[in-house]
Amino acid sequence: MKMMSDGTIPEHHPHCLGCGSENPAGMQLRTRLDGDVVRGEVTFDRRQQGAPGIAHGGAVATVLDDALGSVLVVLETPAVTANLNVSFRAPTLLHQPLHVEARVVERDGRKLHLSARLMDEQYTTLAEATALFLVVDVVHFTQGGEALPEAWSTWGSSTT
Ligand SMILES: CCCCCCCCCC(=O)SCCNC(=O)CCNC(=O)[C@H](O)C(C)(C)COP(=O)(O)OP(=O)(O)OC[C@H]1O[C@@H](n2cnc3c(N)ncnc32)[C@H](O)[C@@H]1OP(=O)(O)O
């Protein structure tokens, strides 16, 4: 398993998932490893607003997908989201510190079954996701024509 000495999960994506800088939707998700579970914190602001004062469902799904992506860093396995199912259980309010967690449920060959949850400060579930990630060769990520992060060069590329 790969993490920094302070327990945080290192950069693994051009948008810096896991290192606390902004992803494409302007959200900061800081993640760390706690046993087998990736945990993080995020706060939505007006940039992610859907209904007044409430986060857009797409923004919620993005954070859950980001947390799931951090699980790949822990596994050091290149994979992509093939399928993401999100259940919205309660409105996600802006300007509230929220908790996120993600974990591996099962691995079946190339198929990684993962789950993630977004919770409010009292750990009440706001949204939960189940996802199928498919392991790919790291070459998959060169299709965009951009250089890949150096750390990825040591990651496993076996798709079996
Ligand atoms: C170093 C790593 C860093 C990680 C950071 C990046 C994480 C970012 C996470 C993302 O957001 S990735 C962006 C969103 N996802 C994509 O862009 C993926 C786009 N889709 C693809 O590239 C291909 O469809 C994919 C690689 C996922 C699958 O194509 P393949 O040709 O490799 O798989 P194939 O179609 O042969 O299917 C393999 C198995 O998976 C199953 N499968 C494929 N797609 C599925 C799907 N969508 N839902 C359910 N099952 C699916 C398929 O039925 C089959 O099952 P069986 O082996 O049992 O027959």
The ligand as an SDF file (V2000), in Angstrom:
LIG
                    3D

 59 61  0  0  0  0  0  0  0  0999 V2000
   -2.8760    4.9540  -12.2830 C   0  0  0  0  0  0  0  0  0  0  0  0
   -4.3450    5.0020  -11.9600 C   0  0  0  0  0  0  0  0  0  0  0  0
   -4.8220    6.3500  -11.6500 C   0  0  0  0  0  0  0  0  0  0  0  0
   -6.2510    6.3290  -11.4380 C   0  0  0  0  0  0  0  0  0  0  0  0
   -6.8110    7.6820  -11.4500 C   0  0  0  0  0  0  0  0  0  0  0  0
   -7.8550    7.7530  -12.4440 C   0  0  0  0  0  0  0  0  0  0  0  0
   -9.1460    7.3610  -11.8570 C   0  0  0  0  0  0  0  0  0  0  0  0
  -10.1780    8.1180  -12.5770 C   0  0  0  0  0  0  0  0  0  0  0  0
  -11.4760    7.4410  -12.4580 C   0  0  0  0  0  0  0  0  0  0  0  0
  -12.2990    7.9130  -13.5940 C   0  0  0  0  0  0  0  0  0  0  0  0
  -13.1220    8.7540  -13.4240 O   0  0  0  0  0  0  0  0  0  0  0  0
  -11.9960    7.2280  -15.1230 S   0  0  0  0  0  0  0  0  0  0  0  0
  -13.0080    8.2320  -16.2220 C   0  0  0  0  0  0  0  0  0  0  0  0
  -14.3280    7.6110  -16.5010 C   0  0  0  0  0  0  0  0  0  0  0  0
  -14.2050    6.3030  -17.0610 N   0  0  0  0  0  0  0  0  0  0  0  0
  -13.7690    6.0970  -18.3240 C   0  0  0  0  0  0  0  0  0  0  0  0
  -13.3830    6.9890  -19.0440 O   0  0  0  0  0  0  0  0  0  0  0  0
  -13.7760    4.6820  -18.8060 C   0  0  0  0  0  0  0  0  0  0  0  0
  -14.2390    4.6300  -20.2480 C   0  0  0  0  0  0  0  0  0  0  0  0
  -14.4920    3.2360  -20.6220 N   0  0  0  0  0  0  0  0  0  0  0  0
  -13.4800    2.4480  -21.1020 C   0  0  0  0  0  0  0  0  0  0  0  0
  -12.3500    2.8920  -21.2930 O   0  0  0  0  0  0  0  0  0  0  0  0
  -13.8270    1.0260  -21.3360 C   0  0  0  0  0  0  0  0  0  0  0  0
  -15.2160    0.8660  -21.5080 O   0  0  0  0  0  0  0  0  0  0  0  0
  -13.3680    0.1110  -20.1570 C   0  0  0  0  0  0  0  0  0  0  0  0
  -11.8270    0.1610  -20.0210 C   0  0  0  0  0  0  0  0  0  0  0  0
  -14.0040    0.5280  -18.8330 C   0  0  0  0  0  0  0  0  0  0  0  0
  -13.8190   -1.3180  -20.4520 C   0  0  0  0  0  0  0  0  0  0  0  0
  -13.4010   -1.6900  -21.7300 O   0  0  0  0  0  0  0  0  0  0  0  0
  -12.6870   -3.0900  -21.9480 P   0  0  0  0  0  0  0  0  0  0  0  0
  -12.6650   -3.3130  -23.4190 O   0  0  0  0  0  0  0  0  0  0  0  0
  -11.3860   -3.1180  -21.2180 O   0  0  0  0  0  0  0  0  0  0  0  0
  -13.6410   -4.1140  -21.1750 O   0  0  0  0  0  0  0  0  0  0  0  0
  -14.7100   -5.1120  -21.8000 P   0  0  0  0  0  0  0  0  0  0  0  0
  -15.7340   -4.4180  -22.5660 O   0  0  0  0  0  0  0  0  0  0  0  0
  -13.9320   -6.2370  -22.4490 O   0  0  0  0  0  0  0  0  0  0  0  0
  -15.3990   -5.6860  -20.4990 O   0  0  0  0  0  0  0  0  0  0  0  0
  -14.6610   -6.4120  -19.5230 C   0  0  0  0  0  0  0  0  0  0  0  0
  -15.6650   -6.9090  -18.5010 C   0  0  0  0  0  0  0  0  0  0  0  0
  -16.2090   -5.7960  -17.7790 O   0  0  0  0  0  0  0  0  0  0  0  0
  -17.6240   -5.7020  -17.9900 C   0  0  0  0  0  0  0  0  0  0  0  0
  -17.9700   -4.3040  -18.1510 N   0  0  0  0  0  0  0  0  0  0  0  0
  -17.3770   -3.4150  -18.9780 C   0  0  0  0  0  0  0  0  0  0  0  0
  -17.9470   -2.1960  -18.8680 N   0  0  0  0  0  0  0  0  0  0  0  0
  -18.9250   -2.3290  -17.9570 C   0  0  0  0  0  0  0  0  0  0  0  0
  -19.8710   -1.4350  -17.4070 C   0  0  0  0  0  0  0  0  0  0  0  0
  -19.9110   -0.1490  -17.7700 N   0  0  0  0  0  0  0  0  0  0  0  0
  -20.7450   -1.8980  -16.4970 N   0  0  0  0  0  0  0  0  0  0  0  0
  -20.7020   -3.1940  -16.1060 C   0  0  0  0  0  0  0  0  0  0  0  0
  -19.8090   -4.1090  -16.5820 N   0  0  0  0  0  0  0  0  0  0  0  0
  -18.9460   -3.6730  -17.4930 C   0  0  0  0  0  0  0  0  0  0  0  0
  -17.8740   -6.4870  -19.2720 C   0  0  0  0  0  0  0  0  0  0  0  0
  -19.2070   -6.9580  -19.3030 O   0  0  0  0  0  0  0  0  0  0  0  0
  -16.8710   -7.5990  -19.1230 C   0  0  0  0  0  0  0  0  0  0  0  0
  -17.3460   -8.5580  -18.2000 O   0  0  0  0  0  0  0  0  0  0  0  0
  -17.0180  -10.1040  -18.3580 P   0  0  0  0  0  0  0  0  0  0  0  0
  -15.5070  -10.2030  -18.3640 O   0  0  0  0  0  0  0  0  0  0  0  0
  -17.6740  -10.7510  -17.1750 O   0  0  0  0  0  0  0  0  0  0  0  0
  -17.6190  -10.5010  -19.6960 O   0  0  0  0  0  0  0  0  0  0  0  0
  1  2  1  0
  2  3  1  0
  3  4  1  0
  4  5  1  0
  5  6  1  0
  6  7  1  0
  7  8  1  0
  8  9  1  0
  9 10  1  0
 10 11  2  0
 10 12  1  0
 12 13  1  0
 13 14  1  0
 14 15  1  0
 15 16  1  0
 16 17  2  0
 16 18  1  0
 18 19  1  0
 19 20  1  0
 20 21  1  0
 21 22  2  0
 21 23  1  0
 23 24  1  0
 23 25  1  0
 25 26  1  0
 25 27  1  0
 25 28  1  0
 28 29  1  0
 29 30  1  0
 30 31  2  0
 30 32  1  0
 30 33  1  0
 33 34  1  0
 34 35  2  0
 34 36  1  0
 34 37  1  0
 37 38  1  0
 38 39  1  0
 39 40  1  0
 39 54  1  0
 40 41  1  0
 41 42  1  0
 41 52  1  0
 42 43  1  0
 42 51  1  0
 43 44  2  0
 44 45  1  0
 45 46  1  0
 45 51  2  0
 46 47  1  0
 46 48  2  0
 48 49  1  0
 49 50  2  0
 50 51  1  0
 52 53  1  0
 52 54  1  0
 54 55  1  0
 55 56  1  0
 56 57  2  0
 56 58  1  0
 56 59  1  0
M  END
$$$$
